[in-house]
Amino acid sequence: MYALTRPSYAALLAPVLAFSVSIVLIRLLALRAQRGWFLDHPNERSLHVTAVPRTGGAGLIPGALLGM
């Protein structure tokens, strides 16, 4: 029978830290995008009508790497 042990703090901390870093970076990038930075303005080939932020992945990648 397997013995139940306490989980490692690193195993619990990694996803929480990755989530926290990602949320903070996405919020910072979203604030910058609302000011007009990092916006993708529509042109004749675009599917969107209004300007949309194009920085979504920039906040997720550092968080995912930190979690690893």
CHARMM-style PDB file with segment names, atoms N, HN, CA, C and O in Angstrom:
ATOM      1  N   MET     1       0.841  -1.172   0.000  1.00  0.00      PROA
ATOM      2  CA  MET     1       0.000   0.000   0.000  1.00  0.00      PROA
ATOM      3  C   MET     1       0.889   1.239   0.000  1.00  0.00      PROA
ATOM      4  O   MET     1       1.939   1.267   0.643  1.00  0.00      PROA
ATOM      5  N   TYR     2       0.452   2.262  -0.731  1.00  0.00      PROA
ATOM      6  HN  TYR     2      -0.400   2.239  -1.253  1.00  0.00      PROA
ATOM      7  CA  TYR     2       1.230   3.490  -0.839  1.00  0.00      PROA
ATOM      8  C   TYR     2       1.022   4.351   0.395  1.00  0.00      PROA
ATOM      9  O   TYR     2      -0.088   4.477   0.911  1.00  0.00      PROA
ATOM     10  N   ALA     3       2.107   4.935   0.850  1.00  0.00      PROA
ATOM     11  HN  ALA     3       3.010   4.833   0.431  1.00  0.00      PROA
ATOM     12  CA  ALA     3       2.031   5.830   1.994  1.00  0.00      PROA
ATOM     13  C   ALA     3       1.660   7.230   1.518  1.00  0.00      PROA
ATOM     14  O   ALA     3       2.213   7.727   0.537  1.00  0.00      PROA
ATOM     15  N   LEU     4       0.748   7.844   2.199  1.00  0.00      PROA
ATOM     16  HN  LEU     4       0.299   7.440   2.996  1.00  0.00      PROA
ATOM     17  CA  LEU     4       0.374   9.213   1.852  1.00  0.00      PROA
ATOM     18  C   LEU     4       1.375  10.164   2.487  1.00  0.00      PROA
ATOM     19  O   LEU     4       1.592  10.149   3.698  1.00  0.00      PROA
ATOM     20  N   THR     5       1.975  10.983   1.651  1.00  0.00      PROA
ATOM     21  HN  THR     5       1.799  10.995   0.667  1.00  0.00      PROA
ATOM     22  CA  THR     5       2.947  11.957   2.146  1.00  0.00      PROA
ATOM     23  C   THR     5       2.452  13.354   1.819  1.00  0.00      PROA
ATOM     24  O   THR     5       1.572  13.544   0.979  1.00  0.00      PROA
ATOM     25  N   ARG     6       3.026  14.305   2.488  1.00  0.00      PROA
ATOM     26  HN  ARG     6       3.741  14.151   3.171  1.00  0.00      PROA
ATOM     27  CA  ARG     6       2.676  15.693   2.202  1.00  0.00      PROA
ATOM     28  C   ARG     6       3.243  16.075   0.843  1.00  0.00      PROA
ATOM     29  O   ARG     6       4.361  15.684   0.507  1.00  0.00      PROA
ATOM     30  N   PRO     7       2.491  16.830   0.064  1.00  0.00      PROA
ATOM     31  CA  PRO     7       3.005  17.242  -1.237  1.00  0.00      PROA
ATOM     32  C   PRO     7       4.160  18.229  -1.092  1.00  0.00      PROA
ATOM     33  O   PRO     7       4.237  18.974  -0.115  1.00  0.00      PROA
ATOM     34  N   SER     8       5.020  18.223  -2.041  1.00  0.00      PROA
ATOM     35  HN  SER     8       4.957  17.617  -2.835  1.00  0.00      PROA
ATOM     36  CA  SER     8       6.154  19.133  -2.047  1.00  0.00      PROA
ATOM     37  C   SER     8       5.663  20.566  -2.231  1.00  0.00      PROA
ATOM     38  O   SER     8       4.747  20.824  -3.012  1.00  0.00      PROA
ATOM     39  N   TYR     9       6.276  21.482  -1.512  1.00  0.00      PROA
ATOM     40  HN  TYR     9       7.020  21.273  -0.878  1.00  0.00      PROA
ATOM     41  CA  TYR     9       5.888  22.880  -1.652  1.00  0.00      PROA
ATOM     42  C   TYR     9       6.199  23.406  -3.046  1.00  0.00      PROA
ATOM     43  O   TYR     9       5.472  24.257  -3.561  1.00  0.00      PROA
ATOM     44  N   ALA    10       7.269  22.912  -3.665  1.00  0.00      PROA
ATOM     45  HN  ALA    10       7.859  22.221  -3.248  1.00  0.00      PROA
ATOM     46  CA  ALA    10       7.616  23.347  -5.014  1.00  0.00      PROA
ATOM     47  C   ALA    10       6.545  22.924  -6.007  1.00  0.00      PROA
ATOM     48  O   ALA    10       6.255  23.660  -6.950  1.00  0.00      PROA
ATOM     49  N   ALA    11       5.955  21.759  -5.814  1.00  0.00      PROA
ATOM     50  HN  ALA    11       6.190  21.161  -5.048  1.00  0.00      PROA
ATOM     51  CA  ALA    11       4.904  21.283  -6.713  1.00  0.00      PROA
ATOM     52  C   ALA    11       3.640  22.114  -6.566  1.00  0.00      PROA
ATOM     53  O   ALA    11       2.871  22.238  -7.520  1.00  0.00      PROA
ATOM     54  N   LEU    12       3.413  22.678  -5.407  1.00  0.00      PROA
ATOM     55  HN  LEU    12       4.037  22.578  -4.632  1.00  0.00      PROA
ATOM     56  CA  LEU    12       2.254  23.540  -5.199  1.00  0.00      PROA
ATOM     57  C   LEU    12       2.538  24.985  -5.599  1.00  0.00      PROA
ATOM     58  O   LEU    12       1.646  25.691  -6.069  1.00  0.00      PROA
ATOM     59  N   LEU    13       3.763  25.414  -5.414  1.00  0.00      PROA
ATOM     60  HN  LEU    13       4.488  24.840  -5.032  1.00  0.00      PROA
ATOM     61  CA  LEU    13       4.123  26.800  -5.666  1.00  0.00      PROA
ATOM     62  C   LEU    13       4.270  27.103  -7.151  1.00  0.00      PROA
ATOM     63  O   LEU    13       3.944  28.210  -7.579  1.00  0.00      PROA
ATOM     64  N   ALA    14       4.742  26.169  -7.937  1.00  0.00      PROA
ATOM     65  HN  ALA    14       5.006  25.270  -7.589  1.00  0.00      PROA
ATOM     66  CA  ALA    14       5.007  26.414  -9.356  1.00  0.00      PROA
ATOM     67  C   ALA    14       3.763  26.853 -10.125  1.00  0.00      PROA
ATOM     68  O   ALA    14       3.827  27.870 -10.816  1.00  0.00      PROA
ATOM     69  N   PRO    15       2.627  26.142 -10.045  1.00  0.00      PROA
ATOM     70  CA  PRO    15       1.458  26.620 -10.807  1.00  0.00      PROA
ATOM     71  C   PRO    15       0.895  27.939 -10.283  1.00  0.00      PROA
ATOM     72  O   PRO    15       0.411  28.760 -11.062  1.00  0.00      PROA
ATOM     73  N   VAL    16       0.954  28.143  -8.974  1.00  0.00      PROA
ATOM     74  HN  VAL    16       1.347  27.476  -8.341  1.00  0.00      PROA
ATOM     75  CA  VAL    16       0.450  29.398  -8.403  1.00  0.00      PROA
ATOM     76  C   VAL    16       1.322  30.569  -8.854  1.00  0.00      PROA
ATOM     77  O   VAL    16       0.805  31.627  -9.212  1.00  0.00      PROA
ATOM     78  N   LEU    17       2.625  30.383  -8.838  1.00  0.00      PROA
ATOM     79  HN  LEU    17       3.045  29.523  -8.547  1.00  0.00      PROA
ATOM     80  CA  LEU    17       3.546  31.424  -9.266  1.00  0.00      PROA
ATOM     81  C   LEU    17       3.402  31.704 -10.758  1.00  0.00      PROA
ATOM     82  O   LEU    17       3.410  32.863 -11.172  1.00  0.00      PROA
ATOM     83  N   ALA    18       3.271  30.661 -11.567  1.00  0.00      PROA
ATOM     84  HN  ALA    18       3.265  29.719 -11.231  1.00  0.00      PROA
ATOM     85  CA  ALA    18       3.104  30.841 -13.008  1.00  0.00      PROA
ATOM     86  C   ALA    18       1.812  31.596 -13.311  1.00  0.00      PROA
ATOM     87  O   ALA    18       1.804  32.496 -14.151  1.00  0.00      PROA
ATOM     88  N   PHE    19       0.738  31.244 -12.643  1.00  0.00      PROA
ATOM     89  HN  PHE    19       0.744  30.514 -11.960  1.00  0.00      PROA
ATOM     90  CA  PHE    19      -0.546  31.921 -12.840  1.00  0.00      PROA
ATOM     91  C   PHE    19      -0.450  33.385 -12.429  1.00  0.00      PROA
ATOM     92  O   PHE    19      -0.933  34.265 -13.142  1.00  0.00      PROA
ATOM     93  N   SER    20       0.169  33.647 -11.292  1.00  0.00      PROA
ATOM     94  HN  SER    20       0.562  32.933 -10.713  1.00  0.00      PROA
ATOM     95  CA  SER    20       0.272  35.013 -10.784  1.00  0.00      PROA
ATOM     96  C   SER    20       1.091  35.899 -11.713  1.00  0.00      PROA
ATOM     97  O   SER    20       0.694  37.024 -12.016  1.00  0.00      PROA
ATOM     98  N   VAL    21       2.223  35.393 -12.160  1.00  0.00      PROA
ATOM     99  HN  VAL    21       2.545  34.479 -11.915  1.00  0.00      PROA
ATOM    100  CA  VAL    21       3.072  36.169 -13.073  1.00  0.00      PROA
ATOM    101  C   VAL    21       2.344  36.435 -14.378  1.00  0.00      PROA
ATOM    102  O   VAL    21       2.404  37.546 -14.905  1.00  0.00      PROA
ATOM    103  N   SER    22       1.659  35.431 -14.906  1.00  0.00      PROA
ATOM    104  HN  SER    22       1.610  34.529 -14.478  1.00  0.00      PROA
ATOM    105  CA  SER    22       0.923  35.608 -16.160  1.00  0.00      PROA
ATOM    106  C   SER    22      -0.176  36.651 -16.021  1.00  0.00      PROA
ATOM    107  O   SER    22      -0.339  37.501 -16.896  1.00  0.00      PROA
ATOM    108  N   ILE    23      -0.924  36.593 -14.941  1.00  0.00      PROA
ATOM    109  HN  ILE    23      -0.792  35.903 -14.230  1.00  0.00      PROA
ATOM    110  CA  ILE    23      -2.007  37.554 -14.728  1.00  0.00      PROA
ATOM    111  C   ILE    23      -1.463  38.973 -14.628  1.00  0.00      PROA
ATOM    112  O   ILE    23      -2.020  39.892 -15.231  1.00  0.00      PROA
ATOM    113  N   VAL    24      -0.393  39.162 -13.882  1.00  0.00      PROA
ATOM    114  HN  VAL    24       0.059  38.416 -13.393  1.00  0.00      PROA
ATOM    115  CA  VAL    24       0.180  40.497 -13.718  1.00  0.00      PROA
ATOM    116  C   VAL    24       0.687  41.029 -15.059  1.00  0.00      PROA
ATOM    117  O   VAL    24       0.429  42.183 -15.402  1.00  0.00      PROA
ATOM    118  N   LEU    25       1.398  40.206 -15.815  1.00  0.00      PROA
ATOM    119  HN  LEU    25       1.607  39.268 -15.537  1.00  0.00      PROA
ATOM    120  CA  LEU    25       1.923  40.660 -17.099  1.00  0.00      PROA
ATOM    121  C   LEU    25       0.814  40.941 -18.107  1.00  0.00      PROA
ATOM    122  O   LEU    25       0.896  41.911 -18.860  1.00  0.00      PROA
ATOM    123  N   ILE    26      -0.205  40.117 -18.129  1.00  0.00      PROA
ATOM    124  HN  ILE    26      -0.272  39.329 -17.517  1.00  0.00      PROA
ATOM    125  CA  ILE    26      -1.314  40.350 -19.059  1.00  0.00      PROA
ATOM    126  C   ILE    26      -2.038  41.647 -18.704  1.00  0.00      PROA
ATOM    127  O   ILE    26      -2.408  42.411 -19.596  1.00  0.00      PROA
ATOM    128  N   ARG    27      -2.240  41.900 -17.421  1.00  0.00      PROA
ATOM    129  HN  ARG    27      -1.939  41.280 -16.697  1.00  0.00      PROA
ATOM    130  CA  ARG    27      -2.900  43.137 -17.003  1.00  0.00      PROA
ATOM    131  C   ARG    27      -2.063  44.364 -17.388  1.00  0.00      PROA
ATOM    132  O   ARG    27      -2.609  45.360 -17.863  1.00  0.00      PROA
ATOM    133  N   LEU    28      -0.742  44.295 -17.185  1.00  0.00      PROA
ATOM    134  HN  LEU    28      -0.299  43.486 -16.800  1.00  0.00      PROA
ATOM    135  CA  LEU    28       0.124  45.412 -17.559  1.00  0.00      PROA
ATOM    136  C   LEU    28       0.096  45.651 -19.064  1.00  0.00      PROA
ATOM    137  O   LEU    28       0.023  46.794 -19.515  1.00  0.00      PROA
ATOM    138  N   LEU    29       0.155  44.580 -19.832  1.00  0.00      PROA
ATOM    139  HN  LEU    29       0.214  43.651 -19.466  1.00  0.00      PROA
ATOM    140  CA  LEU    29       0.119  44.725 -21.283  1.00  0.00      PROA
ATOM    141  C   LEU    29      -1.241  45.217 -21.762  1.00  0.00      PROA
ATOM    142  O   LEU    29      -1.313  45.964 -22.738  1.00  0.00      PROA
ATOM    143  N   ALA    30      -2.302  44.819 -21.105  1.00  0.00      PROA
ATOM    144  HN  ALA    30      -2.243  44.212 -20.312  1.00  0.00      PROA
ATOM    145  CA  ALA    30      -3.635  45.289 -21.485  1.00  0.00      PROA
ATOM    146  C   ALA    30      -3.778  46.780 -21.206  1.00  0.00      PROA
ATOM    147  O   ALA    30      -4.410  47.494 -21.985  1.00  0.00      PROA
ATOM    148  N   LEU    31      -3.204  47.258 -20.112  1.00  0.00      PROA
ATOM    149  HN  LEU    31      -2.691  46.678 -19.480  1.00  0.00      PROA
ATOM    150  CA  LEU    31      -3.247  48.693 -19.825  1.00  0.00      PROA
ATOM    151  C   LEU    31      -2.489  49.483 -20.881  1.00  0.00      PROA
ATOM    152  O   LEU    31      -2.939  50.541 -21.320  1.00  0.00      PROA
ATOM    153  N   ARG    32      -1.342  48.965 -21.283  1.00  0.00      PROA
ATOM    154  HN  ARG    32      -0.976  48.105 -20.926  1.00  0.00      PROA
ATOM    155  CA  ARG    32      -0.560  49.631 -22.329  1.00  0.00      PROA
ATOM    156  C   ARG    32      -1.301  49.606 -23.659  1.00  0.00      PROA
ATOM    157  O   ARG    32      -1.250  50.574 -24.417  1.00  0.00      PROA
ATOM    158  N   ALA    33      -1.985  48.512 -23.944  1.00  0.00      PROA
ATOM    159  HN  ALA    33      -2.026  47.725 -23.329  1.00  0.00      PROA
ATOM    160  CA  ALA    33      -2.723  48.394 -25.202  1.00  0.00      PROA
ATOM    161  C   ALA    33      -3.898  49.359 -25.238  1.00  0.00      PROA
ATOM    162  O   ALA    33      -4.245  49.869 -26.303  1.00  0.00      PROA
ATOM    163  N   GLN    34      -4.515  49.616 -24.089  1.00  0.00      PROA
ATOM    164  HN  GLN    34      -4.233  49.202 -23.224  1.00  0.00      PROA
ATOM    165  CA  GLN    34      -5.635  50.547 -24.049  1.00  0.00      PROA
ATOM    166  C   GLN    34      -5.179  51.980 -24.317  1.00  0.00      PROA
ATOM    167  O   GLN    34      -5.969  52.818 -24.753  1.00  0.00      PROA
ATOM    168  N   ARG    35      -3.922  52.252 -24.058  1.00  0.00      PROA
ATOM    169  HN  ARG    35      -3.281  51.572 -23.703  1.00  0.00      PROA
ATOM    170  CA  ARG    35      -3.393  53.592 -24.316  1.00  0.00      PROA
ATOM    171  C   ARG    35      -3.013  53.771 -25.785  1.00  0.00      PROA
ATOM    172  O   ARG    35      -2.612  54.862 -26.189  1.00  0.00      PROA
ATOM    173  N   GLY    36      -3.132  52.741 -26.564  1.00  0.00      PROA
ATOM    174  HN  GLY    36      -3.458  51.855 -26.235  1.00  0.00      PROA
ATOM    175  CA  GLY    36      -2.835  52.870 -27.984  1.00  0.00      PROA
ATOM    176  C   GLY    36      -1.573  52.145 -28.424  1.00  0.00      PROA
ATOM    177  O   GLY    36      -1.293  52.050 -29.618  1.00  0.00      PROA
ATOM    178  N   TRP    37      -0.809  51.632 -27.460  1.00  0.00      PROA
ATOM    179  HN  TRP    37      -1.037  51.709 -26.490  1.00  0.00      PROA
ATOM    180  CA  TRP    37       0.390  50.885 -27.821  1.00  0.00      PROA
ATOM    181  C   TRP    37      -0.007  49.473 -28.179  1.00  0.00      PROA
ATOM    182  O   TRP    37      -1.012  48.978 -27.668  1.00  0.00      PROA
ATOM    183  N   PHE    38       0.720  48.825 -29.009  1.00  0.00      PROA
ATOM    184  HN  PHE    38       1.536  49.226 -29.423  1.00  0.00      PROA
ATOM    185  CA  PHE    38       0.544  47.413 -29.363  1.00  0.00      PROA
ATOM    186  C   PHE    38      -0.839  47.106 -29.938  1.00  0.00      PROA
ATOM    187  O   PHE    38      -1.365  46.012 -29.730  1.00  0.00      PROA
ATOM    188  N   LEU    39      -1.417  48.040 -30.641  1.00  0.00      PROA
ATOM    189  HN  LEU    39      -0.989  48.928 -30.809  1.00  0.00      PROA
ATOM    190  CA  LEU    39      -2.724  47.795 -31.227  1.00  0.00      PROA
ATOM    191  C   LEU    39      -2.577  47.384 -32.685  1.00  0.00      PROA
ATOM    192  O   LEU    39      -1.725  47.897 -33.411  1.00  0.00      PROA
ATOM    193  N   ASP    40      -3.414  46.461 -33.091  1.00  0.00      PROA
ATOM    194  HN  ASP    40      -4.106  46.045 -32.501  1.00  0.00      PROA
ATOM    195  CA  ASP    40      -3.475  46.032 -34.477  1.00  0.00      PROA
ATOM    196  C   ASP    40      -4.648  46.764 -35.116  1.00  0.00      PROA
ATOM    197  O   ASP    40      -5.807  46.440 -34.857  1.00  0.00      PROA
ATOM    198  N   HSD    41      -4.343  47.742 -35.944  1.00  0.00      PROA
ATOM    199  HN  HSD    41      -3.401  48.005 -36.154  1.00  0.00      PROA
ATOM    200  CA  HSD    41      -5.385  48.529 -36.586  1.00  0.00      PROA
ATOM    201  C   HSD    41      -5.895  47.793 -37.823  1.00  0.00      PROA
ATOM    202  O   HSD    41      -5.103  47.211 -38.565  1.00  0.00      PROA
ATOM    203  N   PRO    42      -7.189  47.814 -38.049  1.00  0.00      PROA
ATOM    204  CA  PRO    42      -7.748  47.082 -39.185  1.00  0.00      PROA
ATOM    205  C   PRO    42      -7.338  47.698 -40.525  1.00  0.00      PROA
ATOM    206  O   PRO    42      -7.138  48.906 -40.652  1.00  0.00      PROA
ATOM    207  N   ASN    43      -7.225  46.816 -41.507  1.00  0.00      PROA
ATOM    208  HN  ASN    43      -7.388  45.835 -41.403  1.00  0.00      PROA
ATOM    209  CA  ASN    43      -6.993  47.252 -42.880  1.00  0.00      PROA
ATOM    210  C   ASN    43      -7.962  46.490 -43.779  1.00  0.00      PROA
ATOM    211  O   ASN    43      -8.885  45.847 -43.278  1.00  0.00      PROA
ATOM    212  N   GLU    44      -7.773  46.547 -45.076  1.00  0.00      PROA
ATOM    213  HN  GLU    44      -7.023  47.069 -45.483  1.00  0.00      PROA
ATOM    214  CA  GLU    44      -8.736  45.907 -45.976  1.00  0.00      PROA
ATOM    215  C   GLU    44      -8.730  44.378 -45.869  1.00  0.00      PROA
ATOM    216  O   GLU    44      -9.707  43.745 -46.269  1.00  0.00      PROA
ATOM    217  N   ARG    45      -7.679  43.773 -45.350  1.00  0.00      PROA
ATOM    218  HN  ARG    45      -6.886  44.287 -45.025  1.00  0.00      PROA
ATOM    219  CA  ARG    45      -7.610  42.309 -45.231  1.00  0.00      PROA
ATOM    220  C   ARG    45      -7.976  41.802 -43.841  1.00  0.00      PROA
ATOM    221  O   ARG    45      -8.012  40.590 -43.625  1.00  0.00      PROA
ATOM    222  N   SER    46      -8.244  42.684 -42.907  1.00  0.00      PROA
ATOM    223  HN  SER    46      -8.215  43.668 -43.082  1.00  0.00      PROA
ATOM    224  CA  SER    46      -8.515  42.298 -41.518  1.00  0.00      PROA
ATOM    225  C   SER    46      -9.920  41.747 -41.348  1.00  0.00      PROA
ATOM    226  O   SER    46     -10.836  42.084 -42.098  1.00  0.00      PROA
ATOM    227  N   LEU    47     -10.066  40.905 -40.360  1.00  0.00      PROA
ATOM    228  HN  LEU    47      -9.322  40.631 -39.750  1.00  0.00      PROA
ATOM    229  CA  LEU    47     -11.384  40.398 -40.003  1.00  0.00      PROA
ATOM    230  C   LEU    47     -12.040  41.225 -38.904  1.00  0.00      PROA
ATOM    231  O   LEU    47     -13.239  41.095 -38.658  1.00  0.00      PROA
ATOM    232  N   HSD    48     -11.262  42.070 -38.247  1.00  0.00      PROA
ATOM    233  HN  HSD    48     -10.288  42.176 -38.447  1.00  0.00      PROA
ATOM    234  CA  HSD    48     -11.825  42.903 -37.182  1.00  0.00      PROA
ATOM    235  C   HSD    48     -12.104  44.310 -37.709  1.00  0.00      PROA
ATOM    236  O   HSD    48     -11.479  44.774 -38.663  1.00  0.00      PROA
ATOM    237  N   VAL    49     -13.061  44.973 -37.057  1.00  0.00      PROA
ATOM    238  HN  VAL    49     -13.568  44.596 -36.282  1.00  0.00      PROA
ATOM    239  CA  VAL    49     -13.491  46.302 -37.486  1.00  0.00      PROA
ATOM    240  C   VAL    49     -12.804  47.383 -36.659  1.00  0.00      PROA
ATOM    241  O   VAL    49     -12.472  48.450 -37.176  1.00  0.00      PROA
ATOM    242  N   THR    50     -12.594  47.108 -35.384  1.00  0.00      PROA
ATOM    243  HN  THR    50     -12.865  46.242 -34.964  1.00  0.00      PROA
ATOM    244  CA  THR    50     -11.936  48.071 -34.499  1.00  0.00      PROA
ATOM    245  C   THR    50     -10.533  47.589 -34.173  1.00  0.00      PROA
ATOM    246  O   THR    50     -10.192  46.434 -34.428  1.00  0.00      PROA
ATOM    247  N   ALA    51      -9.727  48.466 -33.616  1.00  0.00      PROA
ATOM    248  HN  ALA    51     -10.003  49.404 -33.409  1.00  0.00      PROA
ATOM    249  CA  ALA    51      -8.365  48.098 -33.230  1.00  0.00      PROA
ATOM    250  C   ALA    51      -8.402  47.114 -32.064  1.00  0.00      PROA
ATOM    251  O   ALA    51      -9.162  47.302 -31.114  1.00  0.00      PROA
ATOM    252  N   VAL    52      -7.584  46.069 -32.135  1.00  0.00      PROA
ATOM    253  HN  VAL    52      -6.967  45.916 -32.906  1.00  0.00      PROA
ATOM    254  CA  VAL    52      -7.532  45.048 -31.092  1.00  0.00      PROA
ATOM    255  C   VAL    52      -6.093  44.909 -30.595  1.00  0.00      PROA
ATOM    256  O   VAL    52      -5.156  45.062 -31.379  1.00  0.00      PROA
ATOM    257  N   PRO    53      -5.904  44.619 -29.295  1.00  0.00      PROA
ATOM    258  CA  PRO    53      -4.551  44.419 -28.782  1.00  0.00      PROA
ATOM    259  C   PRO    53      -3.933  43.148 -29.359  1.00  0.00      PROA
ATOM    260  O   PRO    53      -4.635  42.166 -29.601  1.00  0.00      PROA
ATOM    261  N   ARG    54      -2.621  43.169 -29.577  1.00  0.00      PROA
ATOM    262  HN  ARG    54      -2.051  43.967 -29.381  1.00  0.00      PROA
ATOM    263  CA  ARG    54      -1.945  41.991 -30.116  1.00  0.00      PROA
ATOM    264  C   ARG    54      -0.811  41.534 -29.202  1.00  0.00      PROA
ATOM    265  O   ARG    54       0.255  41.150 -29.684  1.00  0.00      PROA
ATOM    266  N   THR    55      -1.026  41.573 -27.913  1.00  0.00      PROA
ATOM    267  HN  THR    55      -1.891  41.886 -27.522  1.00  0.00      PROA
ATOM    268  CA  THR    55       0.021  41.235 -26.948  1.00  0.00      PROA
ATOM    269  C   THR    55      -0.350  40.074 -26.034  1.00  0.00      PROA
ATOM    270  O   THR    55       0.312  39.881 -25.014  1.00  0.00      PROA
ATOM    271  N   GLY    56      -1.369  39.302 -26.351  1.00  0.00      PROA
ATOM    272  HN  GLY    56      -1.907  39.458 -27.180  1.00  0.00      PROA
ATOM    273  CA  GLY    56      -1.856  38.263 -25.442  1.00  0.00      PROA
ATOM    274  C   GLY    56      -0.820  37.227 -25.059  1.00  0.00      PROA
ATOM    275  O   GLY    56      -0.698  36.890 -23.881  1.00  0.00      PROA
ATOM    276  N   GLY    57      -0.073  36.716 -26.018  1.00  0.00      PROA
ATOM    277  HN  GLY    57      -0.172  36.990 -26.974  1.00  0.00      PROA
ATOM    278  CA  GLY    57       0.908  35.672 -25.726  1.00  0.00      PROA
ATOM    279  C   GLY    57       2.118  36.165 -24.973  1.00  0.00      PROA
ATOM    280  O   GLY    57       2.800  35.375 -24.320  1.00  0.00      PROA
ATOM    281  N   ALA    58       2.404  37.460 -25.045  1.00  0.00      PROA
ATOM    282  HN  ALA    58       1.850  38.102 -25.575  1.00  0.00      PROA
ATOM    283  CA  ALA    58       3.589  38.002 -24.377  1.00  0.00      PROA
ATOM    284  C   ALA    58       3.494  37.898 -22.861  1.00  0.00      PROA
ATOM    285  O   ALA    58       4.524  37.888 -22.188  1.00  0.00      PROA
ATOM    286  N   GLY    59       2.307  37.823 -22.314  1.00  0.00      PROA
ATOM    287  HN  GLY    59       1.470  37.831 -22.862  1.00  0.00      PROA
ATOM    288  CA  GLY    59       2.150  37.658 -20.874  1.00  0.00      PROA
ATOM    289  C   GLY    59       2.088  36.202 -20.450  1.00  0.00      PROA
ATOM    290  O   GLY    59       2.385  35.881 -19.300  1.00  0.00      PROA
ATOM    291  N   LEU    60       1.709  35.324 -21.356  1.00  0.00      PROA
ATOM    292  HN  LEU    60       1.468  35.586 -22.290  1.00  0.00      PROA
ATOM    293  CA  LEU    60       1.586  33.902 -21.010  1.00  0.00      PROA
ATOM    294  C   LEU    60       2.917  33.157 -21.055  1.00  0.00      PROA
ATOM    295  O   LEU    60       3.164  32.281 -20.227  1.00  0.00      PROA
ATOM    296  N   ILE    61       3.758  33.490 -21.996  1.00  0.00      PROA
ATOM    297  HN  ILE    61       3.557  34.202 -22.669  1.00  0.00      PROA
ATOM    298  CA  ILE    61       5.014  32.759 -22.179  1.00  0.00      PROA
ATOM    299  C   ILE    61       5.917  32.851 -20.951  1.00  0.00      PROA
ATOM    300  O   ILE    61       6.381  31.810 -20.485  1.00  0.00      PROA
ATOM    301  N   PRO    62       6.198  34.046 -20.393  1.00  0.00      PROA
ATOM    302  CA  PRO    62       7.054  34.084 -19.193  1.00  0.00      PROA
ATOM    303  C   PRO    62       6.461  33.309 -18.009  1.00  0.00      PROA
ATOM    304  O   PRO    62       7.194  32.662 -17.261  1.00  0.00      PROA
ATOM    305  N   GLY    63       5.150  33.374 -17.844  1.00  0.00      PROA
ATOM    306  HN  GLY    63       4.555  33.899 -18.452  1.00  0.00      PROA
ATOM    307  CA  GLY    63       4.514  32.623 -16.755  1.00  0.00      PROA
ATOM    308  C   GLY    63       4.652  31.138 -16.932  1.00  0.00      PROA
ATOM    309  O   GLY    63       4.921  30.421 -15.968  1.00  0.00      PROA
ATOM    310  N   ALA    64       4.472  30.655 -18.157  1.00  0.00      PROA
ATOM    311  HN  ALA    64       4.254  31.237 -18.940  1.00  0.00      PROA
ATOM    312  CA  ALA    64       4.612  29.222 -18.427  1.00  0.00      PROA
ATOM    313  C   ALA    64       6.046  28.757 -18.233  1.00  0.00      PROA
ATOM    314  O   ALA    64       6.283  27.682 -17.683  1.00  0.00      PROA
ATOM    315  N   LEU    65       6.995  29.552 -18.677  1.00  0.00      PROA
ATOM    316  HN  LEU    65       6.803  30.425 -19.125  1.00  0.00      PROA
ATOM    317  CA  LEU    65       8.410  29.199 -18.501  1.00  0.00      PROA
ATOM    318  C   LEU    65       8.805  29.200 -17.026  1.00  0.00      PROA
ATOM    319  O   LEU    65       9.585  28.355 -16.585  1.00  0.00      PROA
ATOM    320  N   LEU    66       8.270  30.142 -16.277  1.00  0.00      PROA
ATOM    321  HN  LEU    66       7.637  30.828 -16.635  1.00  0.00      PROA
ATOM    322  CA  LEU    66       8.561  30.187 -14.847  1.00  0.00      PROA
ATOM    323  C   LEU    66       7.970  28.973 -14.131  1.00  0.00      PROA
ATOM    324  O   LEU    66       8.563  28.461 -13.181  1.00  0.00      PROA
ATOM    325  N   GLY    67       6.821  28.520 -14.578  1.00  0.00      PROA
ATOM    326  HN  GLY    67       6.339  28.936 -15.350  1.00  0.00      PROA
ATOM    327  CA  GLY    67       6.195  27.352 -13.966  1.00  0.00      PROA
ATOM    328  C   GLY    67       6.953  26.064 -14.226  1.00  0.00      PROA
ATOM    329  O   GLY    67       6.894  25.126 -13.431  1.00  0.00      PROA
ATOM    330  N   MET    68       7.658  26.024 -15.332  1.00  0.00      PROA
ATOM    331  HN  MET    68       7.705  26.786 -15.977  1.00  0.00      PROA
ATOM    332  CA  MET    68       8.439  24.822 -15.652  1.00  0.00      PROA
ATOM    333  C   MET    68       9.646  24.730 -14.776  1.00  0.00      PROA
ATOM    334  OT1 MET    68      10.426  23.786 -14.896  1.00  0.00      PROA
TER     335      MET     68
END
